[in-house]
């Protein structure tokens, strides 16, 4: 993990949990594992403060612990570095759940994200106590919760392994993938009794099972949406719908996080699936043509590998995210250096290795301009130079050198990813600076809004309300509007940069052998 990513994680943790948790996480980020005493000595906080910070991080599944190899009675803690950035995506998770399950699902997801992990009964009690959806019944919340588990959006935390007293110094967990999505028993009568204060949470039938959001399921949706949107923009809505059915069919037999390519599916299977579930008559009529369009497209999302069953097809994740990631890289180059620089980059990538003289001919750019643009790309590490030396005649003359431009694809993506981390960190810092700099003005505006709202509820006259509103002077209004617009722009920038980060991380997972932290179950 890079220093830029470390700064970003530190900033996100401070924003969400405060300085103590941030300091503990920074200490864990700088090492593979640390014991409690090592964290206490490194952070200069009290043992109690460090223990509480670790409890928060463990509850939010940002820290793992296991017995030390040297001393089985001593716990060693490790930060899940790749999951820290998920804190930034909470709004996206809630929005996705709201689109699929409505306000009830969004309420469940929000409470679960705020809690980190929680038992089903305790979570439903929080949702029912919330004033936003009081019209909804406990049964609706329960059914939605169980549906989200069935669809793998909510996952059960591994159970504690029962053991002797001597083993309780470091708790151990029993990981059984078959139990991760097993539906709990939620008794509505006990739930009602707890609401009335006639029973405690310990009497709930599911008190031993703790649940959390399954980030990988959400990331699978985000990844699929990127591919569908790319096809929709290029080939139209019907082709995107066709590819959506292909993906759903593929996941029946393929691990969603398989790195390179999916298992094989046949044309007959695709046709049967679409005829059974789609109402799009045009897609059903011209299905073979839409599949040919996707197969022949330069994006390379779908590949034909055989003729059995009307044709055998394979979703090529490696080719898909290579195409998408380098479309993103070219867009960045176009924004920074212009379209001619992007053309030079494309020529070098297509040719693999190319000399300066050949580059300007292939790109059809004047010599002086081509040299300048190539130098700029080289300086920013988008392209690299390989030197090949050839000895002179008879081995006695001066060595002749060939300078070939080429692209290191993995290094280019990693460099751009680090730039995104740095950009995101700067955006968050600037947003925090704007809020702190104008804290008094923002608080005054909020107080005034609450006073005006209370006056309207009491039925005060419009003239009296207008007098109160006028206490906020025009210069203050102008400054506040500027600050709000600036913060809004920075918030949009955060989401846009995170979209780019996610796309480049998908490239790293599907197109390299780098450890990415992506697993089917977490």
N, C-alpha and C positions, 0 to 999 in steps of 0.2 A: 504494500500500500504506500502511496506517495505522500509527501509532506503536505501537498495541497489538500488531499483527501483527509488527512489528520486534522488540518485547520477547519475544514468544513464540518467534520464530525463534532469537533469540540464546540463550534459555534451552535450547531443544532441542539446538542445536549444541554448547553447553557440556556438556550432559549426555552427548552421544554421542561427541564428539571432543576435548573439553578446551578450555582457555582460548585457546591460540594460534589454533586454527581458528575459534573464536568471534570473536576480535578481527578476523581477516582477513575473515570473512563480514560482520561489522558494518560494516567499512570499505566493502565492496562493496555492502552494502544501501543505504548513504546516497548512492550515486552510480550512474549508468547503467553506466559502464565505468570501469575504472582500469588503469593500467599497473603493472608490478611495482615500479618505483621509487616510484611514488605510494603504493602499499600499504605498502611498507617505511617510508617517511617518516611515514605516518599512524599506523601501529600501534606504532612504536618497537621492533619486534622485529628480529632480525638477518635478513639476506637469506636465509640458509639455512633458518631457521625458517619464513619466509613461503613459500618455495618448497615446502617439505614440506607445509605447510598447504594450499596451492593444489593440490598433487598429490593429496592426500586428497579434497578437494572435487571435483576433476575426475573422480577414480576413482569417486566416488559420484554422479556426474552432477548435481552441485549448482552447478557453475560451467561456463560456456562461455567459449571464447576465440577470437579471430579477429584478423587483422592490422589494425593501426590504419590509418585512412583517410589520416592525414598521413604515416605512416612504415610502409610495408608490412613492414619487418623488425622491427617492434616489436609485441608481442602486447598486446591489451587484454582484460581479464577482466570478466565480468559474472555476477552471482549469479542463479540461477534461483529467484527468491523463492517462486513458487507451489509448488515441489517440496519445500521444506524441511519443510512440515507432514507430508509422506509418512513422515518418520522416526517419527512418532507411530503410524503405521498398520502397522508391521512385523508386529506380532502378528496383526492381522487378515488380512494377506496370507498368513502362514504357515498360519493356521487354514483359510482358503479352499482353499489348495493341499492341505492334509491331508484335507479333506472330499472332494476330487475325485480325488487320486492316492495317498492313504494316507501312511504314515510315510516312505516313500522320497521322495515328492514334497516332503513337509514338510522333510526333511533337505536336499534340493537347494535349496529356496527359502531356508532359513535360512543355508546356507553362502554363497549368492549375495548375500543381503542383508548378511551380515557382511563380504563381500569388496568389495561395491559393484559391481564388474564383474570378470569372470574368463573365461579360456579354458575350453572344455568339458572337456578332459582334466584340467587342473589342478583344476577344480571336482569332478570325479568322484573324483579321488585323495583330496581332502579328505573327501568323503563316505564313501569306503571306509575311510579311516583312523579315522573316528569310531566309537566303541565301541557306539553305540546300536543300529545295524542291521547288525551283522557277519554275521548269517545271510543277508543279501541278497547276491546275486551282482552282479558288475560289469555283466553283461548287463541285469539288471533296472534298475539305475541308468541305464544308457545309454538303454534303451527309454523309461523314464519321462521322461528329459531331452528326448528327441526328441519325445515326445508333447506335452510342455509348450510346445515351440517351435511344433509344428503347431497347437496351440490358442491361440497368440499370447500365452501368459503369459510367455514369455521372448523377448527381442528382441536382435538383433545390433547392436552398436555400429557406426556408420559406419566404413568402412575409411579408412586414411590414403592420401592421394593421392601416388603416387610422383612425385618432382620432382628438379630439379638441386640441387646443394649450396647454391647461393645461396637457394633457396626453403625450406631446412630450418630457417631461423631460427624461423618460425612454421608449424607443421604444419597442413595443410589436410585436410579430410575429404570423402570422396565419398559423398553421400547418394543411395542408390538404393532406393526403397521395395520394389522387387521382391526385393531380397536380404535384407531384414530378417528374414524367417522361412524362409530357405532352409536345409534341414537339413545340418549339418556331417557330415563323415566321421570317425567315432571308431573307431580300430582297437584292439580289445580286446587283441591280442597286444602291441602297443607299450605299452598301459596296464599290462599285467602286467609287462613288462620294466622300466618306470619304477618300479613298486612294489618290484621286487627290487633296484633300483639298477643294472641293466644298461644303462639308456638314460636320456637327459635329456629334459626337457619340450620342448626345441627340435626333437626328432625326431618329435613328434606331428604328424599330418597337419593338425590344426586349429589349430596354434600361432599363426596370424596372425589368427584370428577371436576377438573378445571379446564376451561375452554379458552381459546384465543383465536384471533383471525389467522387464516392460512395465507400468508403473503404470496406464496408461490402460485396459488390459484388465481389471485388477482393479477399477478405479473403475467401469467399465461393468457389471461383475457387482454391485457394491454398489448402483449406481443402479437396476438392474433389480430387485434384491431389495426395495428400498424400494417400488417400484410394485406388485410381486406381493404383498407383505405387506399393503399398503393395501387391495388388492382382496380378499385372503383374509379380512381382518377385517370387511370390509363386505358382501361378496357370497358368501363361502364358498370352500372349497378347489377345487371344480371350476371356478369362474370364474377363480381364480388360475392354475390349470393351463392353462386355455384361453388366457389372456393370455400365459403363458410361451411357448406354441407360436407365438402371433402375433408376439411379439418375435423369436424365433429365425428366423421366416420373413421378417420385415422386414429383418433384418441381412444377408440374402442380396443385397438390392438397394439398401440404404441405408447410408451412412456412419453408424456408431453415434453419432458426435458431431455429427450434423447438428442445428442449433440448434432450429428451430421444429417441424417435423413430418416424418414419414417419407414415403417414396414409397408409392404405392397398392398394396394387395394385395386379392385378391378372396375371396369366401366359399368358392368352389370350391377355391382353393389352401389355405385354412385347413382345410377339411374333409379334403382329401387328406392333408395333413401330419399331422393328428391321427389319422386312420384308420390311417395307416402306422406311427406311432410310439407311440401311446397304447394302454394296456390298460384305460382307464377307460370302461366300457360306458355308464355313465350320461351322461358328457360327450358321447360320440359320438351317443347317442340324442337328447339335448336341446341339441345344439350351437347351433342357431339361436337358442334362447331365452337361452342364456348370453351369446351375442354381443350380443343385444338388451339384456340387463341391463347389460353393460359400457358400451354406447353410450348408454343412457338415464341412466346414473348421473351424479350431479352432479359427480363428480371429473373427468369429461371426458377420460379416458385414451384412449378410442377414438372416432373420429368417422366416420360414414357419409357418403360424398361422391358416390356414384353407384350405379346399379343393374346395371351390366354384370357378368357372371360371377356372378350371384346376389347381387350387392351389392359395392361397392368401399369399402374401409375404410382409415383412416389413423391411425397412432398420433400423438396430439397431445402432444408433449413440453412445449410451452409451457403449455398449459392444465393438464397433469398436475402440473407442478412449481409452477405458480402456486397450485393448490389445496392441494398438500402444504405449501408454504412458509407460506401464510397460516393453515393449520390449526395449524402450529407456532407462529406469531406469536400466534394466539388462545389457545393453551395457555399461553404465557408470560404474556400479559395476565391470564388467569384465575388463575394462580398468584400473581401480584404484586398484582392489584387486585380480584380476584373475578369471578364470572360475569356480574354486571351490567355491568361495564366491558367485558368481551368482547362483550356484546350491543350496547353502544353502538358499539364498533369495527366490528362486523358491519353495523350499520345505516348507518354513515357510508360504509363500503366499498360497500355495495349502492346507496346513493343518489348516490354520487360527491360531491355538494355538498349540504350541509344546514345550516339555521339552528338556533340553540340551542332556540328555542321548538318547532320541528318535531321536533327530535331527541328531546326528552323524551316527546313524544306517540307517535312511531314506536317508541321503545324501551320505552314503557309503564313509565317509571320516574319517581318524584316529582321535581318541579322542582329542589329543593335538592340531592338526591342526584345527579341527572343532571349538574348544573353542577359539583359537586365531582369526580365521576369524569372528566368531560370535561376539567377543568382538570388533573387528575393525568396523563391520557393526553397532553395537550398539553405539559405540563412534561417528560415523559419522551420526547417527540418521536415518539410513536406516531401522533398526528394533528397536523394543521397548520391554520392559519386563513388564509383568503383574504379580503382586504378589498376590497369593491366600493363605490366612492363614486358617488353620484348627486347632481347639483346640485339645489338647491331651486327653487321656482317662479319662473319668469321669469329664472332665472340669478342672482338677487340674494339669495335666501334662503340659510340655512346648508345645507351639503352633507349629504345623508343617506347613511349608510354601512350596508352589509350585511356581517355577519361570518359567513362560511360555513366550516363544518368540512369538511375533506377529508383524504385519505390520499395521501401520496407513496410509492407501493409500493416503488420501487427504494431510496429513502432509508431507509425503514423496515427493509427487509431488510439494508441496509448497516450501519445503526446496530446492529441485533441481532447481526450478524456480528462487529462490533467488540467488542460486549459479551461475546460468546463467546470471542474471542481473549483478552480481558482476564481472563475467568473461568478459562480454561485455563492461562494464565500464572500466575495466583495459586495454582491447584491444584498445579501442578508445583513452584512455589517452596515452598509449604507442605509438600509431601511431602519435598522435599530438606531442609528445615529439621528435620523430625521425624527423618529418618535421621541427620543430623549431630549433632543434640542428644542422641540416644541411641545414638551410634555404638559406644561402649564396651560397653554392655549387649548390643547386637545381635551384636557380634563375640564376646563371651563365650559367648552362647547358641550361636553357630555352632561355636565351638571345642568346647564341651561335647557338642554333637550328634555331631561327628566322633569324639570320644574314645569316646563310648558305642557308636557304630556299630562302631568298631575292636574294642572289648571284646567285643561280641556275636559278631563274626566269629572272635575267638580262643576263644570259648566260656567266658568268665568267668561266675562265679556271679551269680544275680540279686541277692543281698544286697550283693555288692561294687559292682555297677552302680548299685543304689539309693543306696548311700553317696555315690558320685560325683555322681549326679543331685541329691542333697540339698545339694551345695555351692552350688547356685543357690537363693537364699533365697526364701521366699514373697512378700515385698514386691517383689523383683526380677521374679519371675514375673508378678505382677499388673501392674507397670509395662510389662513387655515385651508382654503380651497386649493392653493398651490401645493401645500404639504400633502393634502389628501390625494391629489392627482399624482404627485411624485411617488407616494407610497403604493398607490394602485398600479402605477407603471412598473415599479420594482417587483411587486407581487406577480404580475403577469410575466415579467422576465424570469423570475424564479421557476415558474411552471414550464416555460418554454425551454429553458436550459436543462431542466430535469428530463424533459422529453428526449432531448438530444443525448443526455447521459444514459438513459434507459436503452435507446437504440444502439449506442456504442457498446454497452454492456452485453446486449444480446449478440452482437458481433463477436465479442470475446468468448461468449459461451459456446456459440455454434460453429465458429470458424477457427478456433484455436484449441490448444490442449491446456490452456492456463486454468488454474483453479479459480472458479468464479463464485463459489459459495452457493450455487444453485443446486437444490436437491428437490426430489419429488415431495418429500415430507419434511417438515421442520418442527 
